[in-house]
Amino acid sequence: MGTRLKDYSERQLDLSSVGSTTDEIKKIKSEVVVRHLRGNKQYDSILKQITPYADKPLSVQYNSATGYKTPMNAKKMGPYLYLGFLDTITAKARTMQGYKVNNVDQTFVNCDANPNSYFTVYFNPKNQHPVGYYKRGSYAPLMKSWLDAGVNNNKTP
């Protein structure tokens, strides 16, 4: 899957060189463009904060989740790229959480005190299998709507 990030100045960061771009990653605050392959075509999904939290900046971190919930498989499958929507202070029990994809809010009501509004892209160099609830939640409509809502950018890899 090819993934690129975009900041305010329309620069794109190629994740194949994350080590040299961690300072650039920290500048991203308003949106992230995820480019993915499907049927040998490239699709773009623009991820932002949901409407109630539109004034909160996104957090893009490399191999950390400072101020946010640490992903379950971080040690096992890292290093990783982390996209945090709501920090641990903002995301409280039974609050609306989620993300916006291509200007459509994708939300859920949190049932516990854990902030669950984040995406993690694992580099997984040891080819480890994930643990936890990934099989149950990974294929739910909320979890894959960023893929389904992708817009064909008319490019082939």
C-alpha positions as CSV (number, residue, x, y, z in Angstrom):
1,M,0.0,0.0,0.0
2,G,1.5,3.4,-1.0
3,T,0.8,6.0,1.6
4,R,1.5,9.7,1.4
5,L,1.0,12.5,3.9
6,K,0.1,16.1,3.0
7,D,0.5,19.2,5.1
8,Y,-0.8,22.8,4.8
9,S,1.7,23.7,2.1
10,E,0.7,20.8,-0.2
11,R,4.0,19.1,0.2
12,Q,3.8,15.3,0.2
13,L,6.0,13.1,2.3
14,D,7.1,9.8,1.0
15,L,7.0,7.3,3.8
16,S,9.7,5.1,2.3
17,S,12.1,7.7,3.9
18,V,10.3,8.2,7.2
19,G,13.6,8.3,9.1
20,S,14.7,11.5,7.4
21,T,11.3,13.2,7.4
22,T,10.2,12.9,11.1
23,D,10.5,16.7,11.6
24,E,8.3,17.2,8.5
25,I,5.7,14.7,9.8
26,K,5.3,16.7,13.1
27,K,4.2,19.8,11.1
28,I,1.1,18.0,9.8
29,K,-2.0,19.4,11.7
30,S,-5.1,19.6,9.6
31,E,-5.4,16.6,7.2
32,V,-3.7,13.4,6.1
33,V,-4.1,12.0,2.6
34,V,-3.9,8.3,2.4
35,R,-3.2,6.8,-1.0
36,H,-3.9,3.2,-1.4
37,L,-4.0,0.6,-4.2
38,R,-7.2,-1.3,-5.2
39,G,-7.6,-3.1,-8.5
40,N,-4.3,-1.8,-9.8
41,K,-5.5,1.8,-9.4
42,Q,-4.6,4.5,-6.8
43,Y,-7.2,6.0,-4.6
44,D,-7.0,8.9,-2.2
45,S,-8.8,9.4,1.1
46,I,-8.5,12.7,2.9
47,L,-8.6,12.1,6.7
48,K,-9.5,15.0,9.1
49,Q,-11.0,15.5,12.6
50,I,-14.7,14.9,12.9
51,T,-16.8,18.1,12.9
52,P,-17.2,18.5,16.7
53,Y,-13.4,18.6,17.1
54,A,-12.5,20.4,13.9
55,D,-10.4,22.9,15.8
56,K,-8.2,20.2,17.3
57,P,-5.0,19.5,15.4
58,L,-4.1,16.0,14.2
59,S,-1.1,14.3,15.6
60,V,1.2,12.4,13.3
61,Q,4.1,10.6,15.1
62,Y,6.7,8.1,14.2
63,N,7.1,5.2,16.5
64,S,5.4,6.9,19.4
65,A,1.9,8.1,20.6
66,T,2.8,10.8,23.1
67,G,-0.4,12.2,24.6
68,Y,-2.5,9.5,22.8
69,K,-3.4,5.9,23.3
70,T,-0.5,3.6,22.5
71,P,-1.5,1.1,19.8
72,M,-1.8,-2.5,21.0
73,N,0.8,-4.1,18.7
74,A,3.3,-1.2,18.9
75,K,6.2,-3.2,20.4
76,K,5.5,-6.4,18.4
77,M,5.1,-4.9,15.0
78,G,6.9,-1.6,15.2
79,P,8.2,0.7,14.1
80,Y,5.0,2.4,13.1
81,L,3.4,5.6,11.9
82,Y,0.7,6.9,14.2
83,L,-2.2,9.2,13.3
84,G,-4.0,10.4,16.4
85,F,-7.3,12.3,16.2
86,L,-8.3,12.7,19.9
87,D,-5.8,12.9,22.7
88,T,-6.2,11.1,26.0
89,I,-7.6,14.3,27.7
90,T,-10.2,15.1,25.0
91,A,-11.4,11.5,24.5
92,K,-13.3,10.7,27.6
93,A,-15.7,7.9,28.4
94,R,-18.9,7.8,26.3
95,T,-17.9,10.7,24.1
96,M,-18.3,10.8,20.3
97,Q,-15.1,9.8,18.5
98,G,-14.1,8.9,15.0
99,Y,-12.6,10.5,11.9
100,K,-13.7,12.4,8.8
101,V,-13.0,10.9,5.4
102,N,-13.5,12.9,2.3
103,N,-15.7,15.4,4.3
104,V,-18.0,12.7,5.8
105,D,-17.8,12.1,9.6
106,Q,-17.4,8.5,10.6
107,T,-18.3,8.3,14.3
108,F,-18.9,6.0,17.2
109,V,-19.7,6.6,20.9
110,N,-16.9,5.4,23.1
111,C,-18.1,2.8,25.6
112,D,-15.0,3.0,28.0
113,A,-12.4,5.5,29.1
114,N,-10.0,4.7,26.2
115,P,-9.3,7.1,23.3
116,N,-9.9,5.0,20.2
117,S,-9.6,7.6,17.5
118,Y,-6.3,6.7,15.8
119,F,-4.8,4.9,12.8
120,T,-1.6,3.0,13.0
121,V,0.5,1.9,10.0
122,Y,3.0,-0.8,11.1
123,F,6.2,-1.4,9.2
124,N,6.3,-4.9,10.7
125,P,9.8,-5.8,9.7
126,K,9.7,-9.2,11.5
127,N,6.4,-10.1,9.8
128,Q,4.7,-10.6,13.2
129,H,1.0,-11.5,13.5
130,P,-1.1,-8.9,15.4
131,V,-2.8,-9.7,18.7
132,G,-6.0,-8.5,20.2
133,Y,-9.4,-7.7,18.8
134,Y,-8.2,-6.8,15.3
135,K,-10.2,-9.7,13.6
136,R,-13.4,-8.5,15.2
137,G,-13.1,-4.7,14.6
138,S,-10.8,-4.4,11.5
139,Y,-13.6,-5.2,9.0
140,A,-16.4,-3.2,10.5
141,P,-17.7,-0.5,8.2
142,L,-16.3,2.3,10.5
143,M,-12.8,0.8,10.2
144,K,-12.8,0.4,6.5
145,S,-14.8,3.4,5.3
146,W,-11.5,5.3,4.6
147,L,-10.8,2.6,1.9
148,D,-14.4,2.5,0.6
149,A,-14.5,6.3,0.3
150,G,-11.3,6.6,-1.6
151,V,-11.4,8.7,-4.8
152,N,-9.7,7.3,-7.9
153,N,-6.8,9.7,-8.7
154,N,-6.5,8.2,-12.3
155,K,-3.0,7.0,-11.7
156,T,-1.7,3.5,-11.9
157,P,1.3,2.4,-9.9
